[in-house]
Amino acid sequence: MKLPQTGGCQCGAVRYAITAPPRTVYCCHCTVCQTQSGAAFGRGW
Ligand SMILES: [Zn+2]
């Protein structure tokens, strides 16, 4: 994983940067994550 990782909300109002490796990586299959990612599951840190 290349650091820092940057991200933000979809409207662009909030931006953030991750400067340390994540402790946990998980996949979420809820309908919110499916809708947001357009895939069968969402990936979170
Ligand atoms: Zn979810």
mmCIF file of the protein (N, C-alpha, C, O) and its ligand, coordinates in Angstrom:
data_MODEL
# 
_entry.id   MODEL 
# 
loop_
_entity.id 
_entity.type 
_entity.pdbx_number_of_molecules 
1 polymer     1 
2 non-polymer 1 
# 
_entity_poly.entity_id                      1 
_entity_poly.type                           'polypeptide(L)' 
_entity_poly.nstd_linkage                   no 
_entity_poly.nstd_monomer                   no 
_entity_poly.pdbx_seq_one_letter_code       MKLPQTGGCQCGAVRYAITAPPRTVYCCHCTVCQTQSGAAFGRGW 
_entity_poly.pdbx_seq_one_letter_code_can   MKLPQTGGCQCGAVRYAITAPPRTVYCCHCTVCQTQSGAAFGRGW 
_entity_poly.pdbx_strand_id                 A 
# 
loop_
_entity_poly_seq.entity_id 
_entity_poly_seq.num 
_entity_poly_seq.mon_id 
_entity_poly_seq.hetero 
1 1  MET n 
1 2  LYS n 
1 3  LEU n 
1 4  PRO n 
1 5  GLN n 
1 6  THR n 
1 7  GLY n 
1 8  GLY n 
1 9  CYS n 
1 10 GLN n 
1 11 CYS n 
1 12 GLY n 
1 13 ALA n 
1 14 VAL n 
1 15 ARG n 
1 16 TYR n 
1 17 ALA n 
1 18 ILE n 
1 19 THR n 
1 20 ALA n 
1 21 PRO n 
1 22 PRO n 
1 23 ARG n 
1 24 THR n 
1 25 VAL n 
1 26 TYR n 
1 27 CYS n 
1 28 CYS n 
1 29 HIS n 
1 30 CYS n 
1 31 THR n 
1 32 VAL n 
1 33 CYS n 
1 34 GLN n 
1 35 THR n 
1 36 GLN n 
1 37 SER n 
1 38 GLY n 
1 39 ALA n 
1 40 ALA n 
1 41 PHE n 
1 42 GLY n 
1 43 ARG n 
1 44 GLY n 
1 45 TRP n 
# 
loop_
_struct_asym.id 
_struct_asym.entity_id 
A 1 
B 2 
# 
loop_
_chem_comp.id 
_chem_comp.type 
_chem_comp.mon_nstd_flag 
ALA 'L-peptide linking' y 
ARG 'L-peptide linking' y 
CYS 'L-peptide linking' y 
GLN 'L-peptide linking' y 
GLY 'peptide linking'   y 
HIS 'L-peptide linking' y 
ILE 'L-peptide linking' y 
LEU 'L-peptide linking' y 
LYS 'L-peptide linking' y 
MET 'L-peptide linking' y 
PHE 'L-peptide linking' y 
PRO 'L-peptide linking' y 
SER 'L-peptide linking' y 
THR 'L-peptide linking' y 
TRP 'L-peptide linking' y 
TYR 'L-peptide linking' y 
VAL 'L-peptide linking' y 
ZN  non-polymer         . 
# 
_pdbx_entity_nonpoly.entity_id   2 
_pdbx_entity_nonpoly.name        ? 
_pdbx_entity_nonpoly.comp_id     ZN 
# 
_pdbx_nonpoly_scheme.asym_id         B 
_pdbx_nonpoly_scheme.entity_id       2 
_pdbx_nonpoly_scheme.mon_id          ZN 
_pdbx_nonpoly_scheme.ndb_seq_num     1 
_pdbx_nonpoly_scheme.pdb_seq_num     101 
_pdbx_nonpoly_scheme.auth_seq_num    101 
_pdbx_nonpoly_scheme.pdb_mon_id      ZN 
_pdbx_nonpoly_scheme.auth_mon_id     ZN 
_pdbx_nonpoly_scheme.pdb_strand_id   A 
_pdbx_nonpoly_scheme.pdb_ins_code    . 
# 
loop_
_atom_site.group_PDB 
_atom_site.id 
_atom_site.type_symbol 
_atom_site.label_atom_id 
_atom_site.label_alt_id 
_atom_site.label_comp_id 
_atom_site.label_asym_id 
_atom_site.label_entity_id 
_atom_site.label_seq_id 
_atom_site.pdbx_PDB_ins_code 
_atom_site.Cartn_x 
_atom_site.Cartn_y 
_atom_site.Cartn_z 
_atom_site.occupancy 
_atom_site.B_iso_or_equiv 
_atom_site.pdbx_formal_charge 
_atom_site.auth_seq_id 
_atom_site.auth_comp_id 
_atom_site.auth_asym_id 
_atom_site.auth_atom_id 
_atom_site.pdbx_PDB_model_num 
ATOM   1   N  N  . MET A 1 1  ? 0.840   -1.190 0.000  1.00 0.00 ? 1   MET A N  1 
ATOM   2   C  CA . MET A 1 1  ? 0.000   0.000  0.000  1.00 0.00 ? 1   MET A CA 1 
ATOM   3   C  C  . MET A 1 1  ? 0.876   1.241  0.000  1.00 0.00 ? 1   MET A C  1 
ATOM   4   O  O  . MET A 1 1  ? 1.770   1.392  0.833  1.00 0.00 ? 1   MET A O  1 
ATOM   5   N  N  . LYS A 1 2  ? 0.609   2.107  -0.930 1.00 0.00 ? 2   LYS A N  1 
ATOM   6   C  CA . LYS A 1 2  ? 1.402   3.323  -1.070 1.00 0.00 ? 2   LYS A CA 1 
ATOM   7   C  C  . LYS A 1 2  ? 0.797   4.417  -0.200 1.00 0.00 ? 2   LYS A C  1 
ATOM   8   O  O  . LYS A 1 2  ? -0.401  4.693  -0.273 1.00 0.00 ? 2   LYS A O  1 
ATOM   9   N  N  . LEU A 1 3  ? 1.626   5.027  0.610  1.00 0.00 ? 3   LEU A N  1 
ATOM   10  C  CA . LEU A 1 3  ? 1.152   6.095  1.497  1.00 0.00 ? 3   LEU A CA 1 
ATOM   11  C  C  . LEU A 1 3  ? 1.768   7.431  1.105  1.00 0.00 ? 3   LEU A C  1 
ATOM   12  O  O  . LEU A 1 3  ? 2.882   7.452  0.580  1.00 0.00 ? 3   LEU A O  1 
ATOM   13  N  N  . PRO A 1 4  ? 1.084   8.546  1.341  1.00 0.00 ? 4   PRO A N  1 
ATOM   14  C  CA . PRO A 1 4  ? -0.261  8.611  1.917  1.00 0.00 ? 4   PRO A CA 1 
ATOM   15  C  C  . PRO A 1 4  ? -1.342  8.294  0.897  1.00 0.00 ? 4   PRO A C  1 
ATOM   16  O  O  . PRO A 1 4  ? -1.187  8.576  -0.291 1.00 0.00 ? 4   PRO A O  1 
ATOM   17  N  N  . GLN A 1 5  ? -2.437  7.708  1.364  1.00 0.00 ? 5   GLN A N  1 
ATOM   18  C  CA . GLN A 1 5  ? -3.625  7.498  0.553  1.00 0.00 ? 5   GLN A CA 1 
ATOM   19  C  C  . GLN A 1 5  ? -4.577  8.666  0.804  1.00 0.00 ? 5   GLN A C  1 
ATOM   20  O  O  . GLN A 1 5  ? -4.746  9.097  1.945  1.00 0.00 ? 5   GLN A O  1 
ATOM   21  N  N  . THR A 1 6  ? -5.185  9.167  -0.236 1.00 0.00 ? 6   THR A N  1 
ATOM   22  C  CA . THR A 1 6  ? -6.132  10.272 -0.071 1.00 0.00 ? 6   THR A CA 1 
ATOM   23  C  C  . THR A 1 6  ? -7.526  9.812  -0.477 1.00 0.00 ? 6   THR A C  1 
ATOM   24  O  O  . THR A 1 6  ? -7.688  8.924  -1.315 1.00 0.00 ? 6   THR A O  1 
ATOM   25  N  N  . GLY A 1 7  ? -8.514  10.429 0.129  1.00 0.00 ? 7   GLY A N  1 
ATOM   26  C  CA . GLY A 1 7  ? -9.903  10.110 -0.185 1.00 0.00 ? 7   GLY A CA 1 
ATOM   27  C  C  . GLY A 1 7  ? -10.796 11.250 0.228  1.00 0.00 ? 7   GLY A C  1 
ATOM   28  O  O  . GLY A 1 7  ? -10.337 12.315 0.639  1.00 0.00 ? 7   GLY A O  1 
ATOM   29  N  N  . GLY A 1 8  ? -12.106 10.997 0.108  1.00 0.00 ? 8   GLY A N  1 
ATOM   30  C  CA . GLY A 1 8  ? -13.054 12.026 0.493  1.00 0.00 ? 8   GLY A CA 1 
ATOM   31  C  C  . GLY A 1 8  ? -14.467 11.595 0.168  1.00 0.00 ? 8   GLY A C  1 
ATOM   32  O  O  . GLY A 1 8  ? -14.691 10.519 -0.388 1.00 0.00 ? 8   GLY A O  1 
ATOM   33  N  N  . CYS A 1 9  ? -15.407 12.435 0.515  1.00 0.00 ? 9   CYS A N  1 
ATOM   34  C  CA . CYS A 1 9  ? -16.798 12.104 0.226  1.00 0.00 ? 9   CYS A CA 1 
ATOM   35  C  C  . CYS A 1 9  ? -17.074 12.364 -1.251 1.00 0.00 ? 9   CYS A C  1 
ATOM   36  O  O  . CYS A 1 9  ? -16.281 13.007 -1.939 1.00 0.00 ? 9   CYS A O  1 
ATOM   37  N  N  . GLN A 1 10 ? -18.210 11.855 -1.730 1.00 0.00 ? 10  GLN A N  1 
ATOM   38  C  CA . GLN A 1 10 ? -18.483 11.914 -3.156 1.00 0.00 ? 10  GLN A CA 1 
ATOM   39  C  C  . GLN A 1 10 ? -18.789 13.320 -3.645 1.00 0.00 ? 10  GLN A C  1 
ATOM   40  O  O  . GLN A 1 10 ? -18.583 13.610 -4.823 1.00 0.00 ? 10  GLN A O  1 
ATOM   41  N  N  . CYS A 1 11 ? -19.275 14.204 -2.775 1.00 0.00 ? 11  CYS A N  1 
ATOM   42  C  CA . CYS A 1 11 ? -19.565 15.575 -3.221 1.00 0.00 ? 11  CYS A CA 1 
ATOM   43  C  C  . CYS A 1 11 ? -18.313 16.430 -3.189 1.00 0.00 ? 11  CYS A C  1 
ATOM   44  O  O  . CYS A 1 11 ? -18.325 17.544 -3.713 1.00 0.00 ? 11  CYS A O  1 
ATOM   45  N  N  . GLY A 1 12 ? -17.212 15.937 -2.580 1.00 0.00 ? 12  GLY A N  1 
ATOM   46  C  CA . GLY A 1 12 ? -15.958 16.662 -2.587 1.00 0.00 ? 12  GLY A CA 1 
ATOM   47  C  C  . GLY A 1 12 ? -15.801 17.646 -1.450 1.00 0.00 ? 12  GLY A C  1 
ATOM   48  O  O  . GLY A 1 12 ? -14.776 18.324 -1.375 1.00 0.00 ? 12  GLY A O  1 
ATOM   49  N  N  . ALA A 1 13 ? -16.777 17.753 -0.559 1.00 0.00 ? 13  ALA A N  1 
ATOM   50  C  CA . ALA A 1 13 ? -16.703 18.723 0.519  1.00 0.00 ? 13  ALA A CA 1 
ATOM   51  C  C  . ALA A 1 13 ? -15.678 18.329 1.571  1.00 0.00 ? 13  ALA A C  1 
ATOM   52  O  O  . ALA A 1 13 ? -15.102 19.194 2.231  1.00 0.00 ? 13  ALA A O  1 
ATOM   53  N  N  . VAL A 1 14 ? -15.447 17.036 1.731  1.00 0.00 ? 14  VAL A N  1 
ATOM   54  C  CA . VAL A 1 14 ? -14.525 16.548 2.751  1.00 0.00 ? 14  VAL A CA 1 
ATOM   55  C  C  . VAL A 1 14 ? -13.417 15.758 2.073  1.00 0.00 ? 14  VAL A C  1 
ATOM   56  O  O  . VAL A 1 14 ? -13.684 14.858 1.276  1.00 0.00 ? 14  VAL A O  1 
ATOM   57  N  N  . ARG A 1 15 ? -12.176 16.097 2.390  1.00 0.00 ? 15  ARG A N  1 
ATOM   58  C  CA . ARG A 1 15 ? -11.024 15.355 1.869  1.00 0.00 ? 15  ARG A CA 1 
ATOM   59  C  C  . ARG A 1 15 ? -10.168 14.925 3.044  1.00 0.00 ? 15  ARG A C  1 
ATOM   60  O  O  . ARG A 1 15 ? -10.125 15.600 4.072  1.00 0.00 ? 15  ARG A O  1 
ATOM   61  N  N  . TYR A 1 16 ? -9.484  13.793 2.886  1.00 0.00 ? 16  TYR A N  1 
ATOM   62  C  CA . TYR A 1 16 ? -8.612  13.346 3.956  1.00 0.00 ? 16  TYR A CA 1 
ATOM   63  C  C  . TYR A 1 16 ? -7.428  12.595 3.367  1.00 0.00 ? 16  TYR A C  1 
ATOM   64  O  O  . TYR A 1 16 ? -7.436  12.209 2.199  1.00 0.00 ? 16  TYR A O  1 
ATOM   65  N  N  . ALA A 1 17 ? -6.407  12.394 4.201  1.00 0.00 ? 17  ALA A N  1 
ATOM   66  C  CA . ALA A 1 17 ? -5.237  11.636 3.791  1.00 0.00 ? 17  ALA A CA 1 
ATOM   67  C  C  . ALA A 1 17 ? -4.896  10.629 4.886  1.00 0.00 ? 17  ALA A C  1 
ATOM   68  O  O  . ALA A 1 17 ? -4.958  10.941 6.075  1.00 0.00 ? 17  ALA A O  1 
ATOM   69  N  N  . ILE A 1 18 ? -4.536  9.417  4.466  1.00 0.00 ? 18  ILE A N  1 
ATOM   70  C  CA . ILE A 1 18 ? -4.131  8.375  5.405  1.00 0.00 ? 18  ILE A CA 1 
ATOM   71  C  C  . ILE A 1 18 ? -2.617  8.266  5.356  1.00 0.00 ? 18  ILE A C  1 
ATOM   72  O  O  . ILE A 1 18 ? -2.036  8.031  4.297  1.00 0.00 ? 18  ILE A O  1 
ATOM   73  N  N  . THR A 1 19 ? -1.985  8.437  6.503  1.00 0.00 ? 19  THR A N  1 
ATOM   74  C  CA . THR A 1 19 ? -0.522  8.450  6.518  1.00 0.00 ? 19  THR A CA 1 
ATOM   75  C  C  . THR A 1 19 ? 0.067   7.209  7.187  1.00 0.00 ? 19  THR A C  1 
ATOM   76  O  O  . THR A 1 19 ? 1.285   7.033  7.178  1.00 0.00 ? 19  THR A O  1 
ATOM   77  N  N  . ALA A 1 20 ? -0.773  6.344  7.769  1.00 0.00 ? 20  ALA A N  1 
ATOM   78  C  CA . ALA A 1 20 ? -0.290  5.132  8.414  1.00 0.00 ? 20  ALA A CA 1 
ATOM   79  C  C  . ALA A 1 20 ? -1.035  3.931  7.840  1.00 0.00 ? 20  ALA A C  1 
ATOM   80  O  O  . ALA A 1 20 ? -2.185  4.072  7.424  1.00 0.00 ? 20  ALA A O  1 
ATOM   81  N  N  . PRO A 1 21 ? -0.415  2.761  7.807  1.00 0.00 ? 21  PRO A N  1 
ATOM   82  C  CA . PRO A 1 21 ? -1.078  1.573  7.265  1.00 0.00 ? 21  PRO A CA 1 
ATOM   83  C  C  . PRO A 1 21 ? -2.330  1.236  8.077  1.00 0.00 ? 21  PRO A C  1 
ATOM   84  O  O  . PRO A 1 21 ? -2.364  1.483  9.282  1.00 0.00 ? 21  PRO A O  1 
ATOM   85  N  N  . PRO A 1 22 ? -3.357  0.677  7.435  1.00 0.00 ? 22  PRO A N  1 
ATOM   86  C  CA . PRO A 1 22 ? -4.574  0.301  8.155  1.00 0.00 ? 22  PRO A CA 1 
ATOM   87  C  C  . PRO A 1 22 ? -4.338  -0.914 9.046  1.00 0.00 ? 22  PRO A C  1 
ATOM   88  O  O  . PRO A 1 22 ? -3.533  -1.789 8.728  1.00 0.00 ? 22  PRO A O  1 
ATOM   89  N  N  . ARG A 1 23 ? -5.053  -0.951 10.164 1.00 0.00 ? 23  ARG A N  1 
ATOM   90  C  CA . ARG A 1 23 ? -4.961  -2.106 11.060 1.00 0.00 ? 23  ARG A CA 1 
ATOM   91  C  C  . ARG A 1 23 ? -5.823  -3.248 10.569 1.00 0.00 ? 23  ARG A C  1 
ATOM   92  O  O  . ARG A 1 23 ? -5.490  -4.416 10.774 1.00 0.00 ? 23  ARG A O  1 
ATOM   93  N  N  . THR A 1 24 ? -6.929  -2.921 9.920  1.00 0.00 ? 24  THR A N  1 
ATOM   94  C  CA . THR A 1 24 ? -7.866  -3.946 9.470  1.00 0.00 ? 24  THR A CA 1 
ATOM   95  C  C  . THR A 1 24 ? -8.380  -3.577 8.081  1.00 0.00 ? 24  THR A C  1 
ATOM   96  O  O  . THR A 1 24 ? -8.668  -2.411 7.810  1.00 0.00 ? 24  THR A O  1 
ATOM   97  N  N  . VAL A 1 25 ? -8.493  -4.561 7.215  1.00 0.00 ? 25  VAL A N  1 
ATOM   98  C  CA . VAL A 1 25 ? -9.119  -4.377 5.914  1.00 0.00 ? 25  VAL A CA 1 
ATOM   99  C  C  . VAL A 1 25 ? -10.297 -5.334 5.849  1.00 0.00 ? 25  VAL A C  1 
ATOM   100 O  O  . VAL A 1 25 ? -10.146 -6.522 6.134  1.00 0.00 ? 25  VAL A O  1 
ATOM   101 N  N  . TYR A 1 26 ? -11.452 -4.836 5.483  1.00 0.00 ? 26  TYR A N  1 
ATOM   102 C  CA . TYR A 1 26 ? -12.637 -5.687 5.471  1.00 0.00 ? 26  TYR A CA 1 
ATOM   103 C  C  . TYR A 1 26 ? -13.467 -5.437 4.218  1.00 0.00 ? 26  TYR A C  1 
ATOM   104 O  O  . TYR A 1 26 ? -13.322 -4.413 3.550  1.00 0.00 ? 26  TYR A O  1 
ATOM   105 N  N  . CYS A 1 27 ? -14.327 -6.380 3.920  1.00 0.00 ? 27  CYS A N  1 
ATOM   106 C  CA . CYS A 1 27 ? -15.274 -6.239 2.835  1.00 0.00 ? 27  CYS A CA 1 
ATOM   107 C  C  . CYS A 1 27 ? -16.673 -6.190 3.436  1.00 0.00 ? 27  CYS A C  1 
ATOM   108 O  O  . CYS A 1 27 ? -17.016 -7.016 4.282  1.00 0.00 ? 27  CYS A O  1 
ATOM   109 N  N  . CYS A 1 28 ? -17.484 -5.223 3.000  1.00 0.00 ? 28  CYS A N  1 
ATOM   110 C  CA . CYS A 1 28 ? -18.846 -5.095 3.504  1.00 0.00 ? 28  CYS A CA 1 
ATOM   111 C  C  . CYS A 1 28 ? -19.819 -5.357 2.357  1.00 0.00 ? 28  CYS A C  1 
ATOM   112 O  O  . CYS A 1 28 ? -19.670 -4.809 1.265  1.00 0.00 ? 28  CYS A O  1 
ATOM   113 N  N  . HIS A 1 29 ? -20.805 -6.193 2.617  1.00 0.00 ? 29  HIS A N  1 
ATOM   114 C  CA . HIS A 1 29 ? -21.775 -6.572 1.585  1.00 0.00 ? 29  HIS A CA 1 
ATOM   115 C  C  . HIS A 1 29 ? -23.123 -5.896 1.789  1.00 0.00 ? 29  HIS A C  1 
ATOM   116 O  O  . HIS A 1 29 ? -24.114 -6.336 1.205  1.00 0.00 ? 29  HIS A O  1 
ATOM   117 N  N  . CYS A 1 30 ? -23.195 -4.852 2.588  1.00 0.00 ? 30  CYS A N  1 
ATOM   118 C  CA . CYS A 1 30 ? -24.489 -4.192 2.795  1.00 0.00 ? 30  CYS A CA 1 
ATOM   119 C  C  . CYS A 1 30 ? -24.902 -3.457 1.521  1.00 0.00 ? 30  CYS A C  1 
ATOM   120 O  O  . CYS A 1 30 ? -24.072 -3.195 0.651  1.00 0.00 ? 30  CYS A O  1 
ATOM   121 N  N  . THR A 1 31 ? -26.176 -3.129 1.418  1.00 0.00 ? 31  THR A N  1 
ATOM   122 C  CA . THR A 1 31 ? -26.687 -2.522 0.185  1.00 0.00 ? 31  THR A CA 1 
ATOM   123 C  C  . THR A 1 31 ? -26.128 -1.128 -0.043 1.00 0.00 ? 31  THR A C  1 
ATOM   124 O  O  . THR A 1 31 ? -26.040 -0.680 -1.187 1.00 0.00 ? 31  THR A O  1 
ATOM   125 N  N  . VAL A 1 32 ? -25.746 -0.431 1.027  1.00 0.00 ? 32  VAL A N  1 
ATOM   126 C  CA . VAL A 1 32 ? -25.152 0.901  0.881  1.00 0.00 ? 32  VAL A CA 1 
ATOM   127 C  C  . VAL A 1 32 ? -23.809 0.791  0.159  1.00 0.00 ? 32  VAL A C  1 
ATOM   128 O  O  . VAL A 1 32 ? -23.526 1.547  -0.770 1.00 0.00 ? 32  VAL A O  1 
ATOM   129 N  N  . CYS A 1 33 ? -22.990 -0.163 0.602  1.00 0.00 ? 33  CYS A N  1 
ATOM   130 C  CA . CYS A 1 33 ? -21.677 -0.339 -0.025 1.00 0.00 ? 33  CYS A CA 1 
ATOM   131 C  C  . CYS A 1 33 ? -21.821 -0.866 -1.450 1.00 0.00 ? 33  CYS A C  1 
ATOM   132 O  O  . CYS A 1 33 ? -21.032 -0.506 -2.324 1.00 0.00 ? 33  CYS A O  1 
ATOM   133 N  N  . GLN A 1 34 ? -22.813 -1.708 -1.691 1.00 0.00 ? 34  GLN A N  1 
ATOM   134 C  CA . GLN A 1 34 ? -23.048 -2.202 -3.046 1.00 0.00 ? 34  GLN A CA 1 
ATOM   135 C  C  . GLN A 1 34 ? -23.444 -1.057 -3.969 1.00 0.00 ? 34  GLN A C  1 
ATOM   136 O  O  . GLN A 1 34 ? -22.982 -0.969 -5.106 1.00 0.00 ? 34  GLN A O  1 
ATOM   137 N  N  . THR A 1 35 ? -24.310 -0.179 -3.456 1.00 0.00 ? 35  THR A N  1 
ATOM   138 C  CA . THR A 1 35 ? -24.748 0.954  -4.271 1.00 0.00 ? 35  THR A CA 1 
ATOM   139 C  C  . THR A 1 35 ? -23.600 1.913  -4.534 1.00 0.00 ? 35  THR A C  1 
ATOM   140 O  O  . THR A 1 35 ? -23.425 2.396  -5.652 1.00 0.00 ? 35  THR A O  1 
ATOM   141 N  N  . GLN A 1 36 ? -22.818 2.184  -3.493 1.00 0.00 ? 36  GLN A N  1 
ATOM   142 C  CA . GLN A 1 36 ? -21.742 3.156  -3.627 1.00 0.00 ? 36  GLN A CA 1 
ATOM   143 C  C  . GLN A 1 36 ? -20.642 2.663  -4.557 1.00 0.00 ? 36  GLN A C  1 
ATOM   144 O  O  . GLN A 1 36 ? -20.099 3.438  -5.345 1.00 0.00 ? 36  GLN A O  1 
ATOM   145 N  N  . SER A 1 37 ? -20.309 1.372  -4.468 1.00 0.00 ? 37  SER A N  1 
ATOM   146 C  CA . SER A 1 37 ? -19.190 0.852  -5.248 1.00 0.00 ? 37  SER A CA 1 
ATOM   147 C  C  . SER A 1 37 ? -19.620 0.314  -6.602 1.00 0.00 ? 37  SER A C  1 
ATOM   148 O  O  . SER A 1 37 ? -18.792 0.179  -7.503 1.00 0.00 ? 37  SER A O  1 
ATOM   149 N  N  . GLY A 1 38 ? -20.913 0.002  -6.762 1.00 0.00 ? 38  GLY A N  1 
ATOM   150 C  CA . GLY A 1 38 ? -21.378 -0.609 -7.997 1.00 0.00 ? 38  GLY A CA 1 
ATOM   151 C  C  . GLY A 1 38 ? -20.906 -2.044 -8.130 1.00 0.00 ? 38  GLY A C  1 
ATOM   152 O  O  . GLY A 1 38 ? -20.891 -2.583 -9.237 1.00 0.00 ? 38  GLY A O  1 
ATOM   153 N  N  . ALA A 1 39 ? -20.513 -2.684 -7.016 1.00 0.00 ? 39  ALA A N  1 
ATOM   154 C  CA . ALA A 1 39 ? -20.005 -4.044 -7.034 1.00 0.00 ? 39  ALA A CA 1 
ATOM   155 C  C  . ALA A 1 39 ? -20.733 -4.873 -5.972 1.00 0.00 ? 39  ALA A C  1 
ATOM   156 O  O  . ALA A 1 39 ? -21.632 -4.377 -5.293 1.00 0.00 ? 39  ALA A O  1 
ATOM   157 N  N  . ALA A 1 40 ? -20.333 -6.141 -5.839 1.00 0.00 ? 40  ALA A N  1 
ATOM   158 C  CA . ALA A 1 40 ? -20.998 -7.037 -4.908 1.00 0.00 ? 40  ALA A CA 1 
ATOM   159 C  C  . ALA A 1 40 ? -20.670 -6.706 -3.462 1.00 0.00 ? 40  ALA A C  1 
ATOM   160 O  O  . ALA A 1 40 ? -21.407 -7.092 -2.554 1.00 0.00 ? 40  ALA A O  1 
ATOM   161 N  N  . PHE A 1 41 ? -19.565 -5.991 -3.239 1.00 0.00 ? 41  PHE A N  1 
ATOM   162 C  CA . PHE A 1 41 ? -19.192 -5.620 -1.883 1.00 0.00 ? 41  PHE A CA 1 
ATOM   163 C  C  . PHE A 1 41 ? -18.349 -4.352 -1.911 1.00 0.00 ? 41  PHE A C  1 
ATOM   164 O  O  . PHE A 1 41 ? -17.792 -3.982 -2.945 1.00 0.00 ? 41  PHE A O  1 
ATOM   165 N  N  . GLY A 1 42 ? -18.266 -3.703 -0.776 1.00 0.00 ? 42  GLY A N  1 
ATOM   166 C  CA . GLY A 1 42 ? -17.414 -2.538 -0.620 1.00 0.00 ? 42  GLY A CA 1 
ATOM   167 C  C  . GLY A 1 42 ? -16.192 -2.902 0.201  1.00 0.00 ? 42  GLY A C  1 
ATOM   168 O  O  . GLY A 1 42 ? -16.247 -3.799 1.042  1.00 0.00 ? 42  GLY A O  1 
ATOM   169 N  N  . ARG A 1 43 ? -15.098 -2.213 -0.041 1.00 0.00 ? 43  ARG A N  1 
ATOM   170 C  CA . ARG A 1 43 ? -13.876 -2.485 0.724  1.00 0.00 ? 43  ARG A CA 1 
ATOM   171 C  C  . ARG A 1 43 ? -13.630 -1.318 1.663  1.00 0.00 ? 43  ARG A C  1 
ATOM   172 O  O  . ARG A 1 43 ? -13.660 -0.161 1.245  1.00 0.00 ? 43  ARG A O  1 
ATOM   173 N  N  . GLY A 1 44 ? -13.392 -1.614 2.904  1.00 0.00 ? 44  GLY A N  1 
ATOM   174 C  CA . GLY A 1 44 ? -13.118 -0.565 3.879  1.00 0.00 ? 44  GLY A CA 1 
ATOM   175 C  C  . GLY A 1 44 ? -11.809 -0.815 4.580  1.00 0.00 ? 44  GLY A C  1 
ATOM   176 O  O  . GLY A 1 44 ? -11.260 -1.917 4.553  1.00 0.00 ? 44  GLY A O  1 
ATOM   177 N  N  . TRP A 1 45 ? -11.313 0.253  5.219  1.00 0.00 ? 45  TRP A N  1 
ATOM   178 C  CA . TRP A 1 45 ? -10.080 0.135  6.000  1.00 0.00 ? 45  TRP A CA 1 
ATOM   179 C  C  . TRP A 1 45 ? -10.424 -0.028 7.437  1.00 0.00 ? 45  TRP A C  1 
ATOM   180 O  O  . TRP A 1 45 ? -9.531  -0.146 8.276  1.00 0.00 ? 45  TRP A O  1 
HETATM 181 ZN ZN . ZN  B 2 .  ? -21.500 -1.619 3.981  1.00 0.00 2 101 ZN  A ZN 1 
# 
